[in-house]
């Protein structure tokens, strides 16, 4: 297959790592490499990203590589001009001019977008989204965001900020969110929020089976959900509020956007047991007409380890199609 078949280079820039890979038009990742990312300072961040791209590109000469590179990155992106505008996780960061910098260096076209928008395109081109003209891709990971597809098109909004559903209002007595407010769904339902709650509430549940994991700093969201299934009181409390907060958010989206399907992805959302209860909440509480039009709430079939690369490649294909 490789190097004769054409591949597209996709770059997935996350808060903990950079993945760069080569993807065929059929959605097969034929090569990938993981790099560390350093968020300590703006200069070091930029260096870690561009050095990683340099290293990967050095191994590509002579291969049949398409002339557009796709980049998915967390935070706010100027899609039209190929700029990373920043993130709540990086206060005060200046813009990174990906398209300008990389076009000049490599001679490739550069397509850049938010990582969840990119993953939504992967669902449209390669995943369950191919069945629908109107659907939501909801990513629950460190944070929460959604891709909105209406009449077969990704909705980006006025400044490419559509889909930041993690900051939907779900209660007045939540923990402070990184956005500065204290009512956001993300504080109760994101991976980071679940872990923070487990840590802050442990003193009320000292006998929780989660205690050793919390105290060692190794607890993850799947540990919490498993403990809830086993009847642990701390985990059950966290899980109950997860279902309530996430459910309220999804009900609002169903009533407003009237999708045919909700496709769930991200590191937190990988459990059919949890999905069944969350789906029941949505169907029970959404308005009758949009609820009856919602054909399914389902887990993505695109693996969490590759969806970022697939999404980045889809960004490149989408960009080429618009030219």
C-alpha atoms as one frame of an Amber mdcrd trajectory, in Angstrom:
protein
   0.000   0.000   0.000   2.662   2.461   1.042   4.358   4.453  -0.547   2.389
   4.058  -3.821  -1.091   4.834  -2.512  -1.731   8.532  -1.818  -1.845   9.590
   1.826  -2.767  12.775   3.641  -0.763  14.019   6.612  -2.881  14.779   9.648
  -1.685  16.534  12.806  -3.615  16.230  16.075  -2.443  18.749  18.675  -3.797
  18.048  22.148  -3.102  19.371  25.608  -0.879  16.389  26.480   0.592  15.189
  23.167   0.999  15.731  19.441   0.078  12.926  17.037   1.166  13.107  13.419
   0.161  10.457  10.922  -0.418   9.511   7.303  -3.982   8.567   6.354  -5.366
   6.948   3.203  -8.610   8.075   1.591 -10.227   4.942   3.015  -9.431   6.171
   6.542  -6.551   3.832   7.310  -3.701   5.294   9.381  -0.616   3.739   7.760
   1.977   5.573   9.839   1.853   7.643  13.001   4.216   9.123  15.531   3.591
  10.595  18.966   5.465  13.618  20.308   5.476  15.422  23.628   3.966  18.883
  23.835   5.222  21.498  26.292   2.696  24.140  27.388   5.027  25.843  29.861
   5.652  28.990  27.790   4.473  30.253  24.437   7.961  30.002  22.937   8.466
  26.433  24.120   4.952  25.460  22.949   5.585  26.782  19.448   8.962  25.075
  19.320   7.565  21.709  20.441   4.877  21.822  17.741   7.082  22.913  14.849
   9.992  20.653  15.814   7.603  17.688  15.850   6.280  18.548  12.396   9.849
  18.975  11.084  10.816  15.557  12.409   7.826  13.811  10.834   8.103  15.594
   7.503  11.773  14.621   7.255  10.643  11.020   6.844   8.265  11.697   3.958
  10.391  12.487   0.857   9.479  10.477  -2.219   6.147   9.312  -0.828   2.829
   9.991  -2.517   1.607  12.697  -0.138  -1.347  14.967  -0.923  -0.577  18.673
  -1.042  -2.795  19.658   1.894  -1.938  19.034   5.555  -4.776  18.997   8.088
  -4.291  20.224  11.647  -6.774  19.758  14.483  -5.978  21.692  17.652  -7.728
  22.327  20.962  -9.158  25.788  21.517 -10.304  28.593  19.220  -9.251  28.574
  15.565  -9.585  31.074  12.731 -10.532  28.453  10.145 -10.607  30.872   7.229
  -7.043  32.138   7.738  -5.453  29.050   9.298  -4.602  30.550  12.690  -4.736
  29.111  16.197  -6.205  31.938  18.262  -5.751  30.398  21.709  -7.437  28.365
  24.407  -8.845  28.830  27.902  -6.080  26.434  28.950  -3.454  28.863  27.653
  -4.432  32.335  28.897  -2.564  35.135  27.178  -1.252  33.016  24.309  -0.632
  34.875  21.046  -1.853  33.581  17.700   0.048  30.850  15.894  -0.068  31.383
  12.127  -0.034  27.736  11.078  -0.994  28.250   7.438   1.425  31.097   6.836
   4.347  29.408   8.612   3.946  25.917   7.170   2.998  26.888   3.619   6.164
  28.912   3.394   8.294  26.103   4.815   6.887  23.048   3.035   4.863  24.378
   0.105   1.706  22.551   1.258  -1.775  23.994   1.668  -2.747  23.994   5.357
  -6.245  23.375   6.762  -6.682  24.132  10.477  -9.688  23.768  12.770 -10.769
  22.952  16.297 -10.152  19.289  17.143 -13.826  18.519  17.789 -14.860  20.100
  14.488 -12.210  17.882  12.882 -13.550  14.756  14.615 -17.044  15.681  13.434
 -15.811  15.730   9.834 -14.344  12.269  10.457 -17.820  11.108  11.485 -19.268
  12.692   8.323 -16.756  11.074   5.962 -15.788   7.822   7.688 -18.108   7.114
  10.625 -21.760   6.750  11.566 -22.436  10.328  10.491 -22.507   9.104   6.877
 -26.067   7.903   7.573 -27.389  11.332   8.576 -27.822  14.854   7.230 -28.461
  16.285  10.706 -26.507  14.991  13.678 -24.413  15.984  16.679 -20.990  14.633
  17.521 -20.473  15.119  21.267 -16.951  14.728  22.631 -16.501  14.177  26.374
 -12.866  14.207  27.374 -10.805  16.605  29.443 -13.460  19.142  28.392 -16.768
  18.898  26.523 -17.628  20.182  23.057 -19.837  19.252  20.120 -19.792  19.310
  16.368 -23.124  20.337  14.848 -24.031  19.055  11.386 -27.086  20.642   9.776
 -28.277  19.649   6.305 -24.981  17.900   5.685 -22.768  20.831   6.653 -20.641
  21.487   9.708 -21.931  24.532  11.585 -19.033  26.786  12.643 -20.857  29.946
  13.733 -19.866  33.594  13.296 -16.291  33.191  14.556 -15.906  29.384  14.356
 -16.885  28.930  18.007 -20.093  26.925  17.568 -20.368  23.804  19.684 -18.784
  24.839  22.999 -21.528  23.060  24.900 -19.371  22.444  27.976 -20.437  25.883
  29.171 -24.192  25.256  29.050 -25.908  26.389  32.268 -26.769  23.359  34.446
 -26.788  24.735  38.004 -25.822  27.627  40.268 -23.889  25.667  42.861 -21.266
  24.012  40.644 -17.523  24.326  41.142 -15.850  27.238  39.293 -15.119  26.474
  35.657 -11.967  27.599  33.832 -14.170  30.037  31.910 -14.718  31.921  35.185
 -18.339  30.912  35.779 -19.730  28.409  38.242 -22.663  26.819  36.456 -21.083
  24.925  33.549 -21.835  21.346  32.513 -18.096  20.764  32.069 -17.451  20.968
  35.815 -19.714  17.946  36.462 -19.446  15.876  33.289 -15.984  16.277  31.755
 -13.146  13.924  32.594 -11.343  16.693  34.422 -14.488  17.666  36.312 -15.199
  14.091  37.404 -11.677  13.680  38.774 -11.756  17.028  40.572 -15.056  16.097
  42.219 -13.716  12.746  43.313 -10.753  14.461  44.956 -12.714  17.243  46.621
 -15.493  14.975  47.936 -13.295  12.126  49.190 -13.132  13.514  52.741 -16.887
  12.832  53.059 -16.417   9.250  51.836 -13.109   8.078  53.364 -14.000   4.403
  52.900 -14.619   4.737  49.152 -12.958   2.089  47.012 -11.673   5.016  44.955
  -9.618   6.372  47.866  -6.274   4.696  46.959  -6.550   5.820  43.337  -7.499
   9.372  44.281  -4.715   9.629  46.851  -2.133   8.339  44.380  -3.350  10.706
  41.666  -4.090   7.866  39.248  -7.900   7.877  39.224  -9.573   8.243  35.801
 -13.200   8.611  34.799 -13.615   4.913  33.967 -12.596   4.049  37.548 -15.396
   6.267  38.835 -18.014   4.708  36.566 -16.937   1.173  37.443 -17.063   1.981
  41.168 -20.555   3.445  40.720 -21.675   0.218  39.064 -20.277  -1.673  42.069
 -22.317   0.498  44.456 -19.613   2.801  45.871 -21.363   5.797  47.497 -18.883
   8.467  46.375 -18.819   7.175  42.819 -22.618   6.892  42.687 -22.988  10.528
  43.753 -20.543  11.706  41.078 -22.155   9.484  38.454 -25.680  10.670  39.304
 -24.666  14.287  38.794 -22.859  13.344  35.582 -26.067  11.870  34.135 -28.129
  14.853  35.294 -25.738  17.524  33.963 -24.904  15.788  30.685 -28.544  14.842
  30.227 -29.744  18.425  30.684 -27.211  19.610  28.134 -28.238  17.012  25.563
 -31.952  17.646  26.094 -31.383  21.341  25.388 -29.456  20.490  22.216 -32.150
  18.084  21.002 -34.899  20.649  21.577 -32.965  23.447  19.862 -31.270  21.635
  16.980 -33.600  18.681  16.223 -30.896  16.173  15.204 -31.494  12.724  13.743
 -28.686  11.258  15.840 -26.238  12.022  18.620 -22.868  10.309  18.246 -20.858
  10.236  21.464 -17.058  10.159  21.551 -14.073  11.093  23.675 -12.113   9.339
  26.391 -14.927   9.531  28.972 -17.701   8.185  26.746 -16.840   4.540  26.031
 -19.404   2.633  28.096 -22.672   1.133  26.766 -24.051   0.865  30.331 -23.618
   4.576  30.889 -24.931   5.400  27.401 -28.160   3.487  28.071 -28.975   5.538
  31.160 -28.013   8.825  29.498 -30.143   7.999  26.442 -33.112   7.185  28.647
 -32.806  10.584  30.351 -32.754  12.411  27.001 -35.706  10.569  25.473 -37.732
  10.983  28.662 -37.138  14.713  28.998 -36.777  16.122  25.474 -39.817  17.654
  23.787 -42.053  15.163  21.979 -41.448  16.207  18.371 -37.628  16.427  18.376
 -37.448  13.346  20.614 -39.474  11.312  18.116 -37.169  12.459  15.292 -34.031
  11.409  17.199 -33.272   8.010  15.706 -30.389   7.061  17.978 -27.895   8.101
  20.625 -24.856   5.962  19.996 -21.138   5.595  20.589 -18.738   6.441  17.796
 -17.140   3.572  15.911 -13.973   5.607  15.320 -11.320   4.647  17.859 -10.240
   7.337  20.341  -6.574   6.668  19.525  -6.960   7.559  15.831  -9.995   9.839
  15.553  -7.801  12.954  15.900  -5.623  11.903  12.972  -8.655  10.899  10.896
 -10.282  14.235  11.666  -7.186  16.175  10.694  -7.015  14.298   7.385 -10.710
  15.009   6.798 -10.027  18.701   7.358  -7.534  18.540   4.513  -9.998  16.741
   2.217 -12.768  19.192   3.108 -10.452  22.127   2.398  -9.443  20.689  -0.974
 -13.103  20.237  -1.878 -13.840  23.905  -1.147 -11.052  25.278  -3.356
